[in-house]
Amino acid sequence: MPQGRVMLLSDRDTLGFPKRYSNFTDAGIIVTPPPWTANNSILSPLDGNLQLAYKFSNGEKLIDLSGNGRTLTEVGSIASQSAGKSGYCLEGDGTSSNGVYYDNDTLFNGLDSDWTFSFWIYLDSLTAKALMGRSQNGSPYSGWYMAHDGTNYKLTNDNNTGILTSTSTVSTGAWAHILYTCTSGNASIYVNGGSAEDTASSVTLQDYNVWCSFWGGGRGGDSPSYFSGMDGRIDELYMWGVGMTQTQANALYNSGTGAFYTG
């Protein structure tokens, strides 16, 4: 029985023994669980600015758990896999016909001030691909994309105008935590925690007022060639409408173990 309560007759089973409560609510005590699996005191103050939260679990593969209702649309077939960083994940096979996207949302229009994207990836090949970005179907234009070029992780505007490039190199066969963040137009990239690997000022991400594609694929294979489908897995994808400090970025990486949103 939880401490601090007087045992009542209702606390005993039919044989008179103390009940074994399955949770505090059954015992008449309501306890709200923390929204993060680790570093809750650092991360939970940001929850009011959480815009997207995708865990890609079975049964909620495309559901936005932030409460903002931004359910993804699947292009082709992206399977939920048991081998995620935390539970399940999405896996792409590197073809242009597979991806997920969210269509026509002003959330992604003119990202020029305060925002953060955080996700875990596991690459199966080093072929240059977009991790996510603002794309336009059947057109040579993209507003922006977060990608890897086979060597480094990048943040790039249309026509390959580079904004950020990591010092960490891209690798296959292991999970990596990638975080792009911007505060008052000052952008940074973090790879597996630590310090910011590159910074840029007066950053405005270009926009073509169309959809935002996640995990490559665009909407069936867009230009540039980065939008031709990711070969690998993605898990625990979050977006906030605020920038993050180095302490917060490292709290999400959590020494490689990760800190995950529980909703």
N, C-alpha and C positions, 0 to 999 in steps of 0.2 A: 504494500500500500504506500502511496506517496507520503513523504514525511510532512508533518504539519497538519494532518487531518485526523479528527477523532473517528475511530472505526464505528460505523453504524451497522444496523442489521442488514441494510442493503449492500454493505461491503462484503457480506459473507455469502457463500454459495448455499445450495440446498442442504448440504451436510454440515453447515456451520463453520466451514473453513474460510479463511480470507480469500477473496477473489484475486485472480491474477489478471490485471488489466492489460489489454493489448496496447493501449496508448493513454495519454493523459486526458484526452477528451472523454473517454469512457469513464474516467474517474471523476469527472466533473470539473477538471482543470483544463482550460484551453491554453495551449502553448503554440505560438506561431513559429514554425521552423525558420531558420535563417535562409535568405534567398541564395546564398552562395555556399558551395561545399568547403571552401577554405577562404581565409583572409576576408571574412565577412565585414569586419569593422572598416576595412579599407575600401571594399567594393560596393557595399550596400548603399552608401550615400550617393552613388551615381545612378541608382535605379530609377529615379524620377525622370532621368534623361535617356533611358534605354528605349531605342527606337525599333530594333529588330533583335530577335533571339531565336535562332534555329538550332535544335539539337539533333534533328534528323533521325529520331527514334522510330521504331516500327509503330505504325498507327498514327504517328504525327510527323511523318517524314517531311512534309512541306509546310507544316503549321508554324506560324509566328507565335512564340510563347511569351512575347513581351506584352501581349494584351492589345496590340495596335491593329491586329487583324490583317497583316500583310502576308497572306498565304501565297506561297510560290506556285508557279505553273511549271509542270515538267515537260521537257522536250525530249522525245524519244523515250529511253528507259534508263533511269538512274536508280539503281537498286540500293535499298538499305542493307548495310553490311554489319555483321556483329563485331568486326574488328575495328571499331572506332577508337578514338582517343578516350572517349567516355561513353561506353555502351555502343550505340550504333552510329553510323556515319553514312554519307553519300559517296558513291564511287563512280567515276566516269571512265570510259574506255578509250578516250583520245579521239573519238570521231566527232564530226561536226554536227551530227544529228542528235547528240545527247547533251542536255544541260538543264538548268532551271533558271527562271527569271521572275521578276515582279514588274508588272506592266503599269506605265504611266502614273507615276507617283511624284508629287511635288517635293517629297522628302529629299530626292536626289537632284533637285534643280539648284544649280549655282552653289555647290558646296565650297564656300569661300571663307568660312569663319571657324566654326567649332564643330568637330566631328571626330569619331574614332571607329575604326573597323578592327576587329580582333577575330582570329580563327586559327585552327590547327589544320595542317595539311600533311599528306603523306604521298609523295610523288612516286610513280612507277617508271617514269622516263624523264629525260632532260630536254625533250623537245619544247621550245619556247611556247608558252601558252599564257592566256589571261586567267587569273584566278577569279576576278570579277570586274565588272565595269559597266559603263553607260554606253550602250551600243545601239546602232540603228540598222535594222534588217535590210539586207540587199543593197547596202551603201558602203562606200569606202571610208565613211566617217564614224568615229566613236568619240564620245565626249571625253572619257577618261577610262583608264583601266589599271588595275593592280595586277601585276604579272611577274613572270620570271622569264629571262631570256636564255635560259640554259646554264647561266653562270651566276647571276645575282637576282635578287628580288627588286622590283621596280614599281614606281608610281609614275605614270606617264599620261600626258594629255594627247589629244589628237595629233596625227602626223609624227608620232614618236618623239614629241617634245618632252624630254626627261625632266622629272621633278625630284624624285628620290631614287637612290640606288644603294642597296645594302653593301656592306663590306663582307658579310657572311656569304659563302657560296651555296648554291643550290645543291641538294643531294637527294638521292633516292633511297627507299627502303627504311625510312625512319620518320617519325612525327616531328614536325617543327611548328613552333608558335610564331605567327606573324602578326604584328600590330602596326597599323598606320594611324597616326593621330595628328590633329591640327588644332591649335589654339590661337585665336585672333589672326588667322592667316599664316601662322608659323607651323610648318609640318615636320614630322619626324617619322622614322621607321625603326622598329625594334624587331630583332630576330632572336628568339629564345632568350628573352630578358636582357639583363645587362644595361648598357648605356645606349642612347640613340646612335644608330650607325650612320645616319645622314640626316641633314636638316635643310629646310628651304623656307624662305620668307615670302610674304605677299602671294600666297598660293591661292589660286582660284581654279577649281576643277571645271573644265568646259562641259557644256550641257547641250544636248540636241532634243530635249523635251520628249524623250521616248522612254524605253524601259531600262531597267537595271538587270543585267545578267549576272548570275552567280555560277561559278564553276564552269566557265567556258560555255561553248555551245551557242552563245548569242540567242538567236531564235531560229536556229537551223543553219548556222554557219555564216558569220559575217566577216567583213574585212575590218581591220587588218587580219593577217593570218593568225594572230594571237587568239582571235575569237573562233577557234576551230575545235573546241572541245578539250577538256582537261583529262589527262591520263593519270589518275590517282584518286585519292580520297580527301574529303573535307569534313570537318566536324566542329561543333561548338562555335558557330558563326554569330557574332554580336555586332550591333552598331549602336553607338551613343550619339546624342546631339551635343556633346561637349568634348573638349580635348582632355587628354590624360597626362598625368605626371609620370616621371620615371618610376616612382614608388608604386603607382597604380598599375603601370604596365608590367612591372615585375611581380605584382600580386597575382595577376592573371596567369603569368607563366608559372609561378609557384614552384620554382626550382626544378622545372620539368614535369612535375606531377599534374599541374593545371589546377585552376579554380573554375568551377562550372556553375552556371546559373540553374537554379532548381525551380524557379517560377514562384 
